[in-house]
Every structure is written in structure tokens, then in C-alpha cells.
């Protein structure tokens, strides 16, 4: 999947595809459609054109250990009701959902093997064909961030197991946050997730908490950089109330790099 990458990166992608040990192709989106919408394009292609019970999803910069995908699928196949599963990023945490704060983590309860989770993280995840056919794909309103949490909650409500393969390692060394665009997406999408799965009351409380945190930070900023990044959080709350979803506003994207 090429989501509007720069020419140099696209040439490198073409080289990787040309030398891949298995048949491979690139679905060209032509622009940055967001993580969820781009993944959905790949999912739809696989559901329509390809066979197999499992599909894998990872960002371009994920670094799985050798054999990680095989071990992940093997562990999931041993449980016939597993619909979504993810690898271990090595933080000792398990993804969970809080009714007020959305996607969070708690300390892991196992050292190795299968561990139930509320949702899979997207660093390296797999989905079963029957699960996606039943519950649908990513909600594209999210654009990026929190869409895995929404998908996991929908899967669990439909009776599918969701979990993490503890000890099956993947790393993402370039993962970062802190830009206004990322802060915007995390804030807005968390509010959307809470409203969709916990209700309007919980979303209202979360919005009030976010407003208090924003005002407190503006009154007593920890750094000048915080004041700069607070724009993303403020716009996120405004757009949530307006019902604006999809990509961040252009003025925030200009400062994302």
C-alpha cells in the first residue's frame, strides 16, 4: 500500500516489491488517505481477490523479529474464535479500554503466549477473514489513531476473541508523537471512541476533563512548546463538537513534520 509517499520512498518500495520472495503488488492511493482508510483499501482487495484465512497489517517502519508473523498466526489459529490479534511491542503492557479515557494499557498478566486484550495495536496485527466479513472494516472517520480500539470493541461485542501474542516481538523505532496534528487526532478520536462505545454522558465528562487540562496547561505551561502543541488539542475539541472527522486541518498538518 502506497499512501502518497515521496518519489524516493516510492522507488524504494518498488524495489522491495520487485525482489520480494512471494508475489507482491502495490495499491497506490495517490495521497495520504490516513492509516485506517489505506488499510481498508488493502483489506477490501484481499477480501475480494485473495484467498486465505488471515490478513496482516503493519506500518512501513515496523520491524518484526524473524518468524514473528508465522508465530502470531500459529498462536491465533489455536483459538478458533480469535478474530484480531497483535504482536508484542515489548513495553510489558496490554491494550485495554477505559469508558472515559478510551484506549489505554495495563501491566501484562502473562510472560508468554496468548493474552486477552480489548483491542490490537496496529504495529503488527492480523485479522481473520470471517471476523472482518461480520463486523466490517476500520471506521474511516478516525483517519489515524484509535481505529484499532474501535475495531477491537466491535469484534468483542460480536463474540470474537481479541488478544496479544506475548513474546512475539515487533518494534517501531520511529514511532513519535507530540506534533499538533497527532495531538489533534488523539484527542478528537478518543472523544469519538468514548461517545460511540460508552455513550454521550461519558463523552461529555471526557470533554470536560480535556478542557480543564487544557486551561490548566495554558495557565501554568510546563514549556513554550506545550503552548504550541496545545493548538491541536483545542482544535480537536472544537471539531468533535462540530462533528468534523477525517484528516487534521491543513494548518495543523503544516507543522506536523
C-alpha positions as CSV (number, residue, x, y, z in Angstrom):
1,X,0.0,0.0,0.0
2,X,1.5,3.4,-1.0
3,X,-0.3,6.2,0.7
4,X,1.1,9.1,-1.3
5,X,4.7,8.6,-0.4
6,X,7.5,10.8,-1.7
7,X,9.2,9.7,-5.0
8,X,12.4,8.4,-3.3
9,X,10.4,6.3,-0.9
10,X,8.1,5.1,-3.7
11,X,11.2,3.9,-5.7
12,X,12.4,2.0,-2.7
13,X,9.0,0.4,-2.3
14,X,9.0,-0.7,-5.9
15,X,12.5,-2.2,-5.4
16,X,11.2,-4.2,-2.4
17,X,8.2,-5.4,-4.3
18,X,10.3,-6.4,-7.3
19,X,12.7,-8.5,-5.1
20,X,10.0,-10.0,-2.7
21,X,10.2,-13.8,-2.3
22,X,6.5,-14.1,-2.8
23,X,4.2,-12.4,-5.4
24,X,3.5,-8.8,-4.3
25,X,1.8,-5.7,-5.6
26,X,1.3,-2.1,-4.6
27,X,-2.1,-0.4,-4.2
28,X,-1.4,3.2,-5.0
29,X,-3.7,5.6,-3.0
30,X,-2.1,8.7,-4.6
31,X,-2.4,10.8,-1.4
32,X,-2.3,10.4,2.4
33,X,-5.7,8.9,3.0
34,X,-4.9,8.0,6.6
35,X,-3.9,4.8,8.3
36,X,-7.4,3.3,8.6
37,X,-8.7,4.2,5.1
38,X,-5.5,2.9,3.5
39,X,-5.7,-0.3,5.5
40,X,-9.3,-0.7,4.4
41,X,-8.3,-0.5,0.7
42,X,-5.9,-3.4,1.3
43,X,-8.5,-5.3,3.3
44,X,-11.1,-4.9,0.5
45,X,-8.6,-6.1,-2.1
46,X,-7.7,-9.1,0.0
47,X,-11.3,-10.0,0.7
48,X,-12.2,-9.7,-2.9
49,X,-9.2,-11.0,-4.8
50,X,-7.1,-13.2,-2.5
51,X,-7.7,-16.5,-0.6
52,X,-6.6,-17.3,2.9
53,X,-7.9,-17.0,6.4
54,X,-5.6,-14.3,7.7
55,X,-4.5,-10.8,6.6
56,X,-1.7,-8.9,8.3
57,X,-1.4,-5.2,8.8
58,X,1.7,-3.1,9.8
59,X,3.1,0.4,9.1
60,X,6.0,0.8,6.7
61,X,8.5,1.2,9.6
62,X,7.5,-1.8,11.7
63,X,10.4,-4.2,12.5
64,X,9.1,-7.7,13.4
65,X,11.5,-10.3,14.6
66,X,12.3,-13.2,12.2
67,X,9.3,-15.5,12.1
68,X,7.1,-13.2,14.2
69,X,4.2,-13.3,11.7
70,X,4.3,-17.1,11.5
71,X,4.2,-17.4,15.3
72,X,1.5,-14.8,15.6
73,X,-0.8,-16.7,13.2
74,X,0.1,-20.1,14.7
75,X,-0.9,-18.9,18.2
76,X,-4.2,-17.3,16.9
77,X,-5.1,-20.4,14.9
78,X,-5.0,-22.4,18.1
79,X,-8.1,-20.5,19.2
80,X,-11.0,-20.8,16.7
81,X,-12.8,-17.7,17.9
82,X,-9.8,-15.3,17.7
83,X,-10.8,-12.5,15.2
84,X,-8.0,-10.0,15.9
85,X,-4.5,-10.4,17.3
86,X,-1.3,-8.4,17.5
87,X,2.4,-8.9,18.3
88,X,4.3,-7.7,21.4
89,X,5.9,-4.3,21.2
90,X,8.0,-5.0,24.3
91,X,6.5,-2.5,26.7
92,X,5.1,-5.0,29.1
93,X,1.6,-3.5,28.7
94,X,-1.7,-4.9,27.4
95,X,-4.3,-2.7,25.5
96,X,-7.5,-2.0,27.4
97,X,-10.4,0.4,27.0
98,X,-11.5,2.8,29.7
99,X,-15.1,4.1,29.4
100,X,-13.9,7.7,30.0
101,X,-10.4,7.7,28.6
102,X,-10.6,5.4,25.7
103,X,-7.6,3.3,24.7
104,X,-5.1,2.7,27.5
105,X,-2.8,0.0,28.7
106,X,-2.4,-2.0,31.9
107,X,0.6,-4.2,33.0
108,X,0.7,-7.6,31.3
109,X,-0.7,-10.6,33.2
110,X,1.4,-13.3,31.3
111,X,5.0,-13.7,30.4
112,X,4.5,-15.5,27.1
113,X,1.7,-16.9,24.9
114,X,-1.8,-15.7,24.4
115,X,-3.1,-12.7,26.4
116,X,-6.7,-11.4,26.0
117,X,-6.8,-7.7,25.2
118,X,-9.6,-5.2,24.5
119,X,-8.1,-4.3,21.1
120,X,-5.0,-5.0,19.0
121,X,-2.4,-2.3,18.4
122,X,-1.5,-1.6,14.7
123,X,2.2,-2.1,14.8
124,X,1.7,-5.7,13.7
125,X,-1.8,-7.1,13.7
126,X,-3.7,-9.9,12.0
127,X,-7.4,-10.3,11.3
128,X,-9.4,-13.3,10.4
129,X,-11.5,-13.2,7.2
130,X,-14.7,-14.3,8.9
131,X,-14.3,-11.6,11.6
132,X,-13.9,-8.8,9.1
133,X,-16.8,-10.1,7.0
134,X,-19.0,-10.0,10.1
135,X,-18.0,-6.7,11.8
136,X,-16.8,-4.7,8.9
137,X,-13.5,-2.7,8.5
138,X,-11.9,0.3,10.2
139,X,-14.2,3.3,10.8
140,X,-12.7,5.8,8.4
141,X,-13.8,8.8,10.5
142,X,-10.8,8.2,12.7
143,X,-8.3,8.7,9.8
144,X,-5.4,7.6,12.2
145,X,-5.3,6.6,15.8
146,X,-8.0,4.8,17.8
147,X,-9.4,2.9,14.9
148,X,-7.9,-0.3,16.2
149,X,-9.6,0.3,19.5
150,X,-13.0,0.8,17.8
151,X,-12.5,-2.4,15.7
152,X,-11.5,-4.4,18.7
153,X,-14.6,-3.4,20.7
154,X,-16.8,-4.2,17.7
155,X,-15.2,-7.6,17.4
156,X,-15.5,-8.5,21.1
157,X,-19.2,-7.4,21.1
158,X,-19.8,-9.8,18.2
159,X,-18.3,-12.7,20.2
160,X,-14.8,-12.8,18.7
161,X,-11.6,-13.1,20.9
162,X,-9.1,-10.3,20.7
163,X,-5.6,-10.6,22.1
164,X,-1.8,-10.1,22.1
165,X,0.9,-12.7,21.4
166,X,3.2,-12.1,24.3
167,X,6.8,-12.7,23.3
168,X,6.2,-12.4,19.6
169,X,8.2,-9.2,19.1
170,X,7.8,-6.3,16.8
171,X,9.4,-2.8,17.2
172,X,8.7,0.6,15.7
173,X,11.7,2.7,16.5
174,X,10.5,5.8,14.6
175,X,7.1,6.0,16.4
176,X,6.7,9.5,17.7
177,X,4.0,11.9,19.0
178,X,3.8,15.4,20.1
179,X,3.0,17.3,16.9
180,X,-0.1,19.4,16.8
181,X,-1.6,17.1,14.2
182,X,-1.0,13.9,16.3
183,X,-2.3,15.6,19.4
184,X,-5.4,16.7,17.4
185,X,-6.1,13.1,16.2
186,X,-5.5,11.5,19.6
187,X,-7.8,14.0,21.4
188,X,-10.6,14.1,18.8
189,X,-10.6,10.4,18.2
190,X,-10.6,9.5,21.8
191,X,-13.7,11.6,22.3
192,X,-15.3,9.9,19.3
193,X,-14.4,6.4,20.6
194,X,-15.8,7.2,24.1
195,X,-19.1,8.6,22.7
196,X,-19.6,5.7,20.2
197,X,-18.9,2.9,22.8
198,X,-19.6,4.4,26.2
199,X,-22.3,7.0,25.4
200,X,-22.8,10.7,25.4
201,X,-22.5,11.1,29.2
202,X,-19.1,9.6,29.3
203,X,-18.0,11.7,26.3
204,X,-19.2,14.8,28.0
205,X,-17.2,14.0,31.1
206,X,-14.1,13.3,29.0
207,X,-14.6,16.6,27.1
208,X,-14.9,18.5,30.4
209,X,-11.7,16.8,31.7
210,X,-9.9,17.6,28.5
211,X,-11.0,21.3,28.8
212,X,-9.8,21.5,32.4
213,X,-6.4,20.0,31.4
214,X,-6.1,22.5,28.5
215,X,-6.9,25.5,30.6
216,X,-4.5,24.4,33.4
217,X,-1.8,23.9,30.9
218,X,-2.3,27.3,29.4
219,X,-2.3,29.0,32.8
220,X,0.8,27.1,34.0
221,X,2.5,25.8,30.9
222,X,5.4,23.4,31.5
223,X,7.2,24.8,28.4
224,X,6.7,27.1,25.5
225,X,6.5,24.0,23.3
226,X,3.4,22.9,25.2
227,X,1.6,26.2,24.3
228,X,2.4,25.5,20.6
229,X,1.1,21.9,20.7
230,X,-2.0,22.9,22.7
231,X,-3.5,24.2,19.5
232,X,-4.0,20.6,18.3
233,X,-5.9,19.7,21.5
234,X,-8.1,22.8,21.3
235,X,-9.0,22.3,17.7
236,X,-9.7,18.6,18.4
237,X,-12.4,19.5,20.9
238,X,-13.9,22.1,18.6
239,X,-14.1,19.7,15.7
240,X,-15.5,16.9,17.8
241,X,-18.4,19.2,18.8
242,X,-18.8,20.2,15.2
243,X,-18.8,16.6,14.0
244,X,-15.8,17.1,11.8
245,X,-13.8,13.9,11.2
246,X,-11.2,12.6,8.8
247,X,-7.8,14.3,8.4
248,X,-6.5,17.0,10.6
249,X,-7.0,20.6,9.4
250,X,-4.3,21.8,6.9
251,X,-2.9,24.4,9.3
252,X,-2.0,21.7,11.8
253,X,-0.5,19.4,9.1
254,X,1.8,22.2,8.0
255,X,3.5,21.9,11.4
256,X,3.4,18.1,11.6
257,X,6.9,17.5,10.4
